[in-house]
């Protein structure tokens, strides 16, 4: 084992000290080699599931795909996921952190270039038309599935994938001859692919190929994915698959609560023993990837002086209603995308919010609409692109939120989409009157009974 560690350390030092030009050339080759495996797996298994079953088809897909890493290791190339093992040399203090990151950066970029090269070549071959466009349909379905993963799922699958990739490289280094290297690579790679884990470099082939093929009506029809490809874009690829894009939550808590007829702010009213604002926030932080640190409360600081949430800001434009609160939250927020909600909406359906987040890319605003055009701007996702028009309207005393819509690129979440997650549209129930509060208590009790 000590000999193997020393050997891997030596390899890591060699990789980290490659010239910039060698990193780029060998990185391009590795991206291409992995893409060879990806395209071969797609073509070889496009129709196998109907004959041998879905499980065995995945086994065949993984078996064929493994040729990609065999080419990388045996023919010689620089692959980002395999080069994660350079960290051994860094831990042994033989490679600096700077050289480690330099190697990872340039190899990652070069892998992307090599993958795109094979995408272009494979598209030019028109082999995706095989089987009456069935090969293209398979490629399209693979790509669409990948961009529709949530970030938590993608990260977990990526970790498991790279665990097995590093094991494959480790076993190949341990082997003394080419047949041994082939066997050492085959089993871990087959395992990660057949299991459905996510390989970032393979996705540099799979997803761009799908993005190109989605423009072919015959491929889309063969895949049966019409109107289901909204996230299969370059933005969806980069922000949903390659890079994490955080989101903040802006809770509007600046209302005067005058209509409810009580002597305290409605956010502090107890709804079945829980403060209304606490209930709203706890519901939202149950979303994957969102924590209490992502919460921004917009409202008078004296209302929340002893509150546990630290990011409490006041309106930049006082007395300007919800539009002023949205502007203040966006201005303060550290993230480009922001979920805006009212603090009096206790029944927001988190699955609906997840769906809205998934559909945010390439849009300035994501907003639900239902019941013949009724809009829900206080349960919507705003990007910082909205700031300019909001500020202009605030200064012009144009306070209706709908007046910003003509200037923005909007993703409307239609009623049929909403009802897939929230059939009774309770997400948009808000408390303004004492009668609303009474009804909310009953709805909450009924909901708890159903959960039981």
TAFEN-V834498 format. One record per residue. N is the residue number from 1. PSI is psi in whole degrees, -180 to 180 (999 if undefined). BURIAL is b if it has 16 or more other C-alpha atoms within 10 Angstrom, else e. Layout:
n	psi	burial
N	PSI	BURIAL
N	PSI	BURIAL
//
This chain:
n	psi	burial
1	-41	e
2	-36	e
3	-41	e
4	-40	e
5	-44	e
6	-39	e
7	-43	e
8	-35	b
9	-45	b
10	-42	e
11	-42	b
12	-41	b
13	-41	b
14	-45	e
15	-43	b
16	-23	b
17	12	e
18	150	e
19	159	e
20	-43	e
21	-40	e
22	-40	e
23	-45	b
24	-49	b
25	-49	b
26	-30	b
27	-41	b
28	-43	b
29	-42	b
30	-43	b
31	-40	b
32	-43	b
33	-44	b
34	-36	b
35	-35	b
36	-45	b
37	-40	b
38	-45	b
39	-36	b
40	-42	b
41	-39	b
42	-48	b
43	-41	b
44	-24	e
45	16	b
46	-24	b
47	13	e
48	-29	e
49	-37	e
50	-13	e
51	-37	e
52	-1	e
53	157	e
54	-42	e
55	-49	e
56	-30	e
57	-38	b
58	-38	b
59	-45	b
60	-40	b
61	-47	b
62	-38	b
63	-45	b
64	-40	b
65	-30	b
66	-18	b
67	-27	b
68	-51	b
69	-29	b
70	-43	b
71	-41	b
72	-49	b
73	-44	b
74	-43	e
75	-26	e
76	110	e
77	172	b
78	110	b
79	129	b
80	-50	b
81	-38	b
82	-34	b
83	-4	b
84	-21	b
85	-11	b
86	-20	b
87	-25	b
88	-44	b
89	-34	b
90	-42	b
91	-31	e
92	2	e
93	28	e
94	-13	b
95	129	b
96	159	b
97	-37	e
98	-46	e
99	-37	b
100	-51	b
101	-35	e
102	-45	b
103	-48	b
104	-44	b
105	-54	e
106	-36	b
107	-39	b
108	-47	b
109	-45	b
110	-39	b
111	-40	b
112	-43	b
113	-45	b
114	-38	b
115	-44	b
116	-33	b
117	-45	b
118	-35	b
119	-48	b
120	-45	e
121	-44	e
122	-38	b
123	-37	e
124	-28	e
125	-22	e
126	21	e
127	-17	e
128	-9	b
129	-6	e
130	142	e
131	39	e
132	49	e
133	13	b
134	-35	b
135	-45	b
136	-39	b
137	-40	b
138	-46	b
139	-41	b
140	-43	b
141	-40	b
142	-49	b
143	-44	b
144	-37	b
145	-37	e
146	-40	b
147	-8	b
148	9	b
149	144	e
150	162	b
151	-37	b
152	-42	e
153	-46	e
154	-41	b
155	-47	b
156	-44	e
157	-33	b
158	-40	b
159	-47	e
160	-39	b
161	-52	b
162	-26	b
163	-49	b
164	-35	b
165	-44	b
166	-36	b
167	-39	b
168	-44	b
169	-43	b
170	-46	b
171	-35	b
172	-39	b
173	-35	b
174	-26	b
175	148	b
176	-12	e
177	173	e
178	-45	e
179	-38	e
180	-39	e
181	-41	b
182	-45	b
183	-40	e
184	-33	b
185	-41	b
186	-53	b
187	-48	b
188	-39	b
189	-44	b
190	-40	b
191	-46	b
192	-37	b
193	-47	b
194	-29	b
195	-20	b
196	22	e
197	168	b
198	122	b
199	116	b
200	-36	b
201	-39	b
202	-37	b
203	-20	b
204	-18	b
205	-52	b
206	-48	b
207	-48	b
208	-37	b
209	-41	b
210	-39	b
211	-40	b
212	-44	e
213	-22	b
214	-13	b
215	-2	e
216	114	e
217	-35	e
218	-38	b
219	-46	b
220	-43	b
221	-42	e
222	-34	b
223	-17	b
224	37	e
225	21	e
226	135	e
227	18	e
228	16	e
229	24	b
230	-30	e
231	-5	b
232	77	b
233	171	b
234	-38	e
235	-42	e
236	-38	b
237	-49	b
238	-46	b
239	-21	b
240	-15	b
241	-45	b
242	-41	b
243	143	e
244	135	e
245	105	e
246	163	e
247	138	b
248	163	b
249	118	b
250	114	b
251	116	b
252	114	b
253	32	b
254	4	b
255	156	b
256	-11	e
257	25	b
258	-30	e
259	-19	e
260	-18	b
261	25	e
262	166	e
263	15	e
264	164	e
265	139	b
266	-22	b
267	-23	b
268	1	e
269	140	b
270	124	e
271	102	b
272	45	e
273	-1	e
274	133	e
275	141	e
276	-46	b
277	-35	b
278	-39	b
279	-44	b
280	-47	b
281	-42	b
282	-33	e
283	-44	e
284	-39	b
285	-6	b
286	-11	e
287	144	e
288	129	e
289	0	e
290	131	e
291	178	e
292	-26	b
293	-15	e
294	-1	b
295	130	b
296	119	b
297	125	b
298	114	b
299	172	b
300	129	b
301	-29	e
302	-26	e
303	-31	e
304	30	b
305	-32	e
306	24	e
307	154	e
308	-21	e
309	129	e
310	-29	e
311	86	b
312	120	b
313	155	b
314	162	b
315	133	b
316	-37	e
317	93	e
318	153	e
319	33	e
320	16	b
321	-163	b
322	-35	b
323	-39	b
324	-39	b
325	-41	b
326	-44	b
327	-47	b
328	-44	b
329	-44	b
330	-39	b
331	-38	e
332	-30	e
333	140	b
334	-8	e
335	157	b
336	-42	e
337	143	b
338	129	b
339	124	b
340	125	b
341	154	b
342	151	b
343	6	b
344	28	b
345	85	b
346	-8	b
347	32	b
348	129	b
349	116	b
350	-31	b
351	-35	e
352	-43	b
353	-41	b
354	-42	e
355	-42	b
356	-42	b
357	-41	b
358	-26	b
359	15	b
360	-27	b
361	139	b
362	8	e
363	151	b
364	-28	b
365	134	b
366	119	b
367	132	b
368	146	b
369	139	b
370	174	b
371	61	e
372	50	e
373	2	e
374	128	e
375	156	b
376	72	b
377	-12	b
378	20	b
379	67	b
380	166	b
381	122	b
382	136	b
383	168	b
384	-10	b
385	-18	b
386	-17	b
387	-44	b
388	-50	e
389	-34	b
390	-46	b
391	-42	b
392	-44	e
393	-39	b
394	-43	b
395	-25	e
396	4	e
397	33	e
398	99	b
399	-8	b
400	126	e
401	-36	b
402	-19	e
403	-12	e
404	-16	b
405	-43	e
406	-16	e
407	3	e
408	155	e
409	115	e
410	137	b
411	108	b
412	126	b
413	106	b
414	164	b
415	-39	b
416	-31	e
417	-45	b
418	-44	b
419	-13	e
420	-26	e
421	-26	b
422	78	b
423	-31	e
424	5	e
425	35	e
426	-17	e
427	-28	b
428	8	b
429	123	e
430	158	b
431	112	b
432	-31	b
433	162	b
434	-31	e
435	-34	e
436	-40	e
437	-43	b
438	-43	e
439	-38	e
440	-39	b
441	-43	e
442	-42	e
443	-39	e
444	-42	e
445	-43	e
446	-38	e
447	-41	e
448	-37	e
449	-42	e
450	-39	e
451	-30	e
452	999	e
//
